Amino acid sequence: MLRPAQLSFAMTAVTTAYASPRILFDEKLKALSGGKLSINQFPGAQLGTERQTLQKLRAGDINS
């Protein structure tokens, strides 16, 4: 049985060539899982720069 879960993506740029595939992947994931799986996106460096995000991951301040 599939339990609800969210995946997270952190990115520095808001609009890049990588944004469209993430949005499409989220839509497909929701459709195929019956809405139980989704992607929580953090564009515009909301979690910090790439270096800061990696440091936060290593320190356990954000989950991987």
VENCOR-V778111 format. One record per backbone hydrogen bond with DSSP energy under -0.5 kcal/mol. CO is the residue of the C=O (numbers start at 1). NH is the residue of the N-H. If there is no record, write none. Layout:
CO,NH
CO,NH
This chain:
5,38
7,40
9,42
11,45
14,16
16,19
16,20
17,21
18,22
19,23
20,24
21,25
22,26
23,27
24,28
25,29
26,30
27,31
28,32
29,33
30,35
31,34
33,36
36,5
38,7
39,41
40,9
42,11
43,46
45,48
49,53
50,54
51,55
52,56
53,57
54,58
55,59
56,60
56,61
56,62
57,60
